[in-house]
Amino acid sequence: MEGRRSRYGNRPAYRAYDIDRVHSRQLRECRGRLKILLLLVGVILSLPLVPGPGIVILLIGLMLTSFPGKRKLERKAFSRPWVLGPINRFRKIFGKPPIAALGQA
């Protein structure tokens, strides 16, 4: 960067996008670690005799990840009444309309 100079004197010209690129990479790494952590915690809490919302955390981890066939898996999971019921209860609490099941739309 020695050859590059700012138009405002002799200060070196710092590129803001270099800093943004570093921060973006760090955010991607943190998100990746969070996804893996949520999946692992969900699997552990889903085991028998372990108290906690394991299935919910596992579903959140799956929603955050991206992999081939994710959309098909989501549609299959949300078509189940035992998954759709609690989601619609939460939506009702926050004043949102319920989600219709795939066969009802």
VOTIDREN-559171 format. One record per residue (C-alpha): residue number from 1; residue in three letters; x, y, z. Coordinates in steps of 0.1 Angstrom, whole numbers. Example, Ala and Ser with C-alpha at 12.3 -4.5 7.8 and 13.67 -1.06 7.14 Angstrom:
<rec pos="1" code="ALA" u="123" v="-45" w="78"/>
<rec pos="2" code="SER" u="137" v="-11" w="71"/>
END
This chain:
<rec pos="1" code="MET" u="0" v="0" w="0"/>
<rec pos="2" code="GLU" u="30" v="22" w="-1"/>
<rec pos="3" code="GLY" u="24" v="34" w="-36"/>
<rec pos="4" code="ARG" u="-13" v="43" w="-29"/>
<rec pos="5" code="ARG" u="-19" v="77" w="-13"/>
<rec pos="6" code="SER" u="-51" v="93" w="-2"/>
<rec pos="7" code="ARG" u="-63" v="123" w="-21"/>
<rec pos="8" code="TYR" u="-64" v="141" w="13"/>
<rec pos="9" code="GLY" u="-27" v="144" w="19"/>
<rec pos="10" code="ASN" u="0" v="119" w="25"/>
<rec pos="11" code="ARG" u="-20" v="94" w="45"/>
<rec pos="12" code="PRO" u="-22" v="59" w="31"/>
<rec pos="13" code="ALA" u="-55" v="51" w="13"/>
<rec pos="14" code="TYR" u="-72" v="25" w="35"/>
<rec pos="15" code="ARG" u="-99" v="5" w="18"/>
<rec pos="16" code="ALA" u="-131" v="1" w="38"/>
<rec pos="17" code="TYR" u="-141" v="-30" w="19"/>
<rec pos="18" code="ASP" u="-110" v="-48" w="31"/>
<rec pos="19" code="ILE" u="-122" v="-44" w="67"/>
<rec pos="20" code="ASP" u="-157" v="-53" w="57"/>
<rec pos="21" code="ARG" u="-144" v="-85" w="40"/>
<rec pos="22" code="VAL" u="-126" v="-95" w="72"/>
<rec pos="23" code="HIS" u="-157" v="-88" w="93"/>
<rec pos="24" code="SER" u="-178" v="-107" w="68"/>
<rec pos="25" code="ARG" u="-156" v="-137" w="69"/>
<rec pos="26" code="GLN" u="-156" v="-137" w="107"/>
<rec pos="27" code="LEU" u="-194" v="-134" w="108"/>
<rec pos="28" code="ARG" u="-197" v="-164" w="84"/>
<rec pos="29" code="GLU" u="-174" v="-184" w="106"/>
<rec pos="30" code="CYS" u="-193" v="-175" w="137"/>
<rec pos="31" code="ARG" u="-226" v="-184" w="121"/>
<rec pos="32" code="GLY" u="-212" v="-217" w="109"/>
<rec pos="33" code="ARG" u="-201" v="-225" w="144"/>
<rec pos="34" code="LEU" u="-235" v="-215" w="158"/>
<rec pos="35" code="LYS" u="-253" v="-238" w="134"/>
<rec pos="36" code="ILE" u="-231" v="-267" w="143"/>
<rec pos="37" code="LEU" u="-235" v="-260" w="180"/>
<rec pos="38" code="LEU" u="-273" v="-258" w="177"/>
<rec pos="39" code="LEU" u="-274" v="-291" w="158"/>
<rec pos="40" code="LEU" u="-252" v="-308" w="184"/>
<rec pos="41" code="VAL" u="-272" v="-294" w="213"/>
<rec pos="42" code="GLY" u="-304" v="-304" w="196"/>
<rec pos="43" code="VAL" u="-292" v="-339" w="191"/>
<rec pos="44" code="ILE" u="-280" v="-342" w="227"/>
<rec pos="45" code="LEU" u="-312" v="-328" w="241"/>
<rec pos="46" code="SER" u="-333" v="-351" w="219"/>
<rec pos="47" code="LEU" u="-319" v="-382" w="236"/>
<rec pos="48" code="PRO" u="-342" v="-400" w="260"/>
<rec pos="49" code="LEU" u="-340" v="-390" w="296"/>
<rec pos="50" code="VAL" u="-324" v="-357" w="288"/>
<rec pos="51" code="PRO" u="-347" v="-328" w="297"/>
<rec pos="52" code="GLY" u="-350" v="-298" w="274"/>
<rec pos="53" code="PRO" u="-364" v="-287" w="241"/>
<rec pos="54" code="GLY" u="-341" v="-308" w="219"/>
<rec pos="55" code="ILE" u="-364" v="-312" w="189"/>
<rec pos="56" code="VAL" u="-370" v="-274" w="187"/>
<rec pos="57" code="ILE" u="-333" v="-266" w="189"/>
<rec pos="58" code="LEU" u="-326" v="-293" w="163"/>
<rec pos="59" code="LEU" u="-352" v="-278" w="140"/>
<rec pos="60" code="ILE" u="-338" v="-243" w="145"/>
<rec pos="61" code="GLY" u="-303" v="-256" w="137"/>
<rec pos="62" code="LEU" u="-316" v="-273" w="105"/>
<rec pos="63" code="MET" u="-334" v="-241" w="95"/>
<rec pos="64" code="LEU" u="-301" v="-221" w="97"/>
<rec pos="65" code="THR" u="-280" v="-245" w="77"/>
<rec pos="66" code="SER" u="-281" v="-249" w="40"/>
<rec pos="67" code="PHE" u="-278" v="-282" w="22"/>
<rec pos="68" code="PRO" u="-294" v="-300" w="-8"/>
<rec pos="69" code="GLY" u="-329" v="-311" w="-1"/>
<rec pos="70" code="LYS" u="-335" v="-286" w="27"/>
<rec pos="71" code="ARG" u="-367" v="-271" w="12"/>
<rec pos="72" code="LYS" u="-382" v="-306" w="8"/>
<rec pos="73" code="LEU" u="-373" v="-315" w="44"/>
<rec pos="74" code="GLU" u="-388" v="-283" w="57"/>
<rec pos="75" code="ARG" u="-421" v="-289" w="38"/>
<rec pos="76" code="LYS" u="-423" v="-324" w="51"/>
<rec pos="77" code="ALA" u="-416" v="-313" w="87"/>
<rec pos="78" code="PHE" u="-442" v="-285" w="86"/>
<rec pos="79" code="SER" u="-468" v="-307" w="71"/>
<rec pos="80" code="ARG" u="-469" v="-327" w="104"/>
<rec pos="81" code="PRO" u="-497" v="-316" w="127"/>
<rec pos="82" code="TRP" u="-475" v="-319" w="158"/>
<rec pos="83" code="VAL" u="-451" v="-294" w="143"/>
<rec pos="84" code="LEU" u="-476" v="-271" w="127"/>
<rec pos="85" code="GLY" u="-498" v="-268" w="158"/>
<rec pos="86" code="PRO" u="-472" v="-252" w="181"/>
<rec pos="87" code="ILE" u="-461" v="-229" w="153"/>
<rec pos="88" code="ASN" u="-496" v="-216" w="147"/>
<rec pos="89" code="ARG" u="-501" v="-211" w="185"/>
<rec pos="90" code="PHE" u="-470" v="-189" w="185"/>
<rec pos="91" code="ARG" u="-482" v="-170" w="155"/>
<rec pos="92" code="LYS" u="-515" v="-164" w="172"/>
<rec pos="93" code="ILE" u="-498" v="-150" w="202"/>
<rec pos="94" code="PHE" u="-479" v="-125" w="180"/>
<rec pos="95" code="GLY" u="-510" v="-116" w="160"/>
<rec pos="96" code="LYS" u="-500" v="-134" w="128"/>
<rec pos="97" code="PRO" u="-524" v="-155" w="107"/>
<rec pos="98" code="PRO" u="-520" v="-193" w="110"/>
<rec pos="99" code="ILE" u="-500" v="-213" w="84"/>
<rec pos="100" code="ALA" u="-522" v="-237" w="65"/>
<rec pos="101" code="ALA" u="-511" v="-272" w="60"/>
<rec pos="102" code="LEU" u="-499" v="-281" w="26"/>
<rec pos="103" code="GLY" u="-530" v="-301" w="17"/>
<rec pos="104" code="GLN" u="-553" v="-273" w="30"/>
<rec pos="105" code="ALA" u="-539" v="-245" w="9"/>
END
